[in-house]
Amino acid sequence: MKTKLIFNTFLSKHLLKRGNPIIDLLKDHKRRDGVVCVFEETKKFENDFAELNKELYGRDVRNLKRMRKY
């Protein structure tokens, strides 16, 4: 199963509201009280992620190659 780590809790909440389940929560070692949300990488997740990035941040990330895959 492919997963995506989302470090932005605001974005994670919006993805969760759109029906993308959080698989796991990890501690962010760079931020003292930070949390990293782990989502399963599905087609729905990719579409929701791209739409939210465009709505919230004005960026089109559909073809972004720098996305972290774990």
GROMACS elastic network, one bead per residue, 0.5 to 0.9 nm:
[ bonds ]
;  ai    aj funct       b0    kb
    1    40     6  0.70846   500
    1    41     6  0.77408   500
    2    39     6  0.86941   500
    2    40     6  0.60525   500
    2    41     6  0.53958   500
    2    42     6  0.81017   500
    2    69     6  0.73924   500
    2    70     6  0.68214   500
    3    23     6  0.86029   500
    3    38     6  0.64669   500
    3    39     6  0.55108   500
    3    42     6  0.85397   500
    3    69     6  0.66109   500
    3    70     6  0.58238   500
    4    37     6  0.82124   500
    4    38     6  0.56966   500
    4    39     6  0.52587   500
    4    40     6  0.62822   500
    4    41     6  0.59468   500
    4    67     6  0.84578   500
    4    68     6  0.68378   500
    4    69     6  0.57885   500
    4    70     6  0.63382   500
    5    36     6  0.63635   500
    5    37     6  0.57421   500
    5    39     6  0.64818   500
    5    40     6  0.89852   500
    5    68     6  0.72481   500
    5    69     6  0.76244   500
    5    70     6  0.74583   500
    6     9     6  0.73899   500
    6    11     6  0.76572   500
    6    12     6  0.64777   500
    6    35     6  0.89463   500
    6    36     6  0.57781   500
    6    37     6  0.52055   500
    6    38     6  0.63726   500
    6    39     6  0.75840   500
    7    11     6  0.83870   500
    7    12     6  0.78898   500
    7    28     6  0.78780   500
    7    34     6  0.80635   500
    7    35     6  0.68605   500
    7    37     6  0.65261   500
    7    38     6  0.89193   500
    8    11     6  0.54196   500
    8    12     6  0.62235   500
    8    13     6  0.88345   500
    8    35     6  0.84821   500
    8    36     6  0.75565   500
    8    37     6  0.82691   500
    9    13     6  0.61194   500
    9    14     6  0.86802   500
    9    34     6  0.88199   500
    9    35     6  0.75086   500
    9    36     6  0.76301   500
    9    37     6  0.75869   500
   10    13     6  0.53218   500
   10    14     6  0.66025   500
   10    15     6  0.88724   500
   11    14     6  0.51911   500
   11    15     6  0.62425   500
   11    16     6  0.86240   500
   11    49     6  0.83231   500
   11    52     6  0.75556   500
   11    53     6  0.82384   500
   11    56     6  0.86614   500
   12    15     6  0.50683   500
   12    16     6  0.61032   500
   12    17     6  0.86230   500
   12    22     6  0.84641   500
   12    36     6  0.89287   500
   12    37     6  0.67855   500
   12    39     6  0.88417   500
   13    16     6  0.50320   500
   13    17     6  0.61951   500
   13    18     6  0.87211   500
   14    17     6  0.50415   500
   14    18     6  0.63562   500
   14    19     6  0.89511   500
   14    48     6  0.89947   500
   14    52     6  0.77166   500
   15    18     6  0.51445   500
   15    19     6  0.67131   500
   15    20     6  0.56448   500
   15    21     6  0.80885   500
   15    22     6  0.89251   500
   15    45     6  0.76343   500
   15    48     6  0.67916   500
   15    49     6  0.70198   500
   15    52     6  0.79958   500
   16    19     6  0.52760   500
   16    21     6  0.59376   500
   16    22     6  0.70527   500
   17    20     6  0.73039   500
   17    21     6  0.89728   500
   18    21     6  0.89590   500
   18    45     6  0.89619   500
   18    48     6  0.74074   500
   19    44     6  0.89891   500
   19    45     6  0.87981   500
   20    39     6  0.72152   500
   20    40     6  0.79660   500
   20    42     6  0.89288   500
   20    44     6  0.77551   500
   20    45     6  0.62967   500
   20    48     6  0.85336   500
   21    38     6  0.88497   500
   21    39     6  0.64638   500
   21    40     6  0.75274   500
   22    25     6  0.75305   500
   22    37     6  0.64377   500
   22    38     6  0.57493   500
   22    40     6  0.74504   500
   23    37     6  0.76892   500
   23    38     6  0.54776   500
   23    39     6  0.54627   500
   23    40     6  0.66808   500
   24    36     6  0.84416   500
   24    37     6  0.62131   500
   24    38     6  0.50678   500
   24    39     6  0.73504   500
   25    35     6  0.66378   500
   25    36     6  0.57182   500
   25    38     6  0.60373   500
   26    34     6  0.86949   500
   26    35     6  0.57639   500
   26    37     6  0.64651   500
   26    38     6  0.75679   500
   27    30     6  0.89185   500
   27    31     6  0.85840   500
   27    32     6  0.87877   500
   27    33     6  0.78484   500
   27    34     6  0.61875   500
   27    36     6  0.60098   500
   27    37     6  0.89210   500
   28    31     6  0.56860   500
   28    32     6  0.73567   500
   28    33     6  0.74118   500
   28    35     6  0.51115   500
   28    36     6  0.57679   500
   29    32     6  0.68588   500
   29    33     6  0.86422   500
   29    34     6  0.74127   500
   29    35     6  0.86979   500
   30    34     6  0.76197   500
   31    35     6  0.82158   500
   39    42     6  0.87893   500
   39    45     6  0.80359   500
   40    45     6  0.75524   500
   41    44     6  0.81899   500
   41    45     6  0.59637   500
   41    46     6  0.68541   500
   42    45     6  0.50506   500
   42    46     6  0.62523   500
   42    47     6  0.86830   500
   43    46     6  0.51046   500
   43    47     6  0.62246   500
   43    48     6  0.85848   500
   44    47     6  0.51838   500
   44    48     6  0.60542   500
   44    49     6  0.83886   500
   45    48     6  0.51314   500
   45    49     6  0.58475   500
   45    50     6  0.84589   500
   46    49     6  0.50928   500
   46    50     6  0.61242   500
   46    51     6  0.85824   500
   46    62     6  0.76449   500
   47    50     6  0.52182   500
   47    51     6  0.61259   500
   47    52     6  0.85679   500
   47    62     6  0.78373   500
   48    51     6  0.51007   500
   48    52     6  0.60056   500
   48    53     6  0.84806   500
   49    52     6  0.52622   500
   49    53     6  0.61286   500
   49    54     6  0.86068   500
   49    61     6  0.81114   500
   49    62     6  0.85449   500
   50    53     6  0.52290   500
   50    54     6  0.62282   500
   50    55     6  0.86429   500
   50    59     6  0.81824   500
   50    60     6  0.63965   500
   50    61     6  0.54317   500
   50    62     6  0.56599   500
   51    54     6  0.51795   500
   51    55     6  0.61010   500
   51    56     6  0.85009   500
   51    60     6  0.79416   500
   51    61     6  0.85721   500
   51    62     6  0.88005   500
   52    56     6  0.57372   500
   52    57     6  0.78011   500
   52    58     6  0.88691   500
   53    56     6  0.53034   500
   53    57     6  0.52631   500
   53    58     6  0.63789   500
   53    59     6  0.56635   500
   53    60     6  0.67333   500
   53    61     6  0.70414   500
   54    57     6  0.55721   500
   54    60     6  0.54278   500
   54    61     6  0.76682   500
   55    58     6  0.58250   500
   55    59     6  0.79482   500
   56    59     6  0.82021   500
   57    60     6  0.88329   500
   60    63     6  0.77537   500
   60    64     6  0.79827   500
   61    65     6  0.85768   500
   61    67     6  0.87684   500
   62    65     6  0.88271   500
   64    67     6  0.64586   500
   65    68     6  0.85141   500
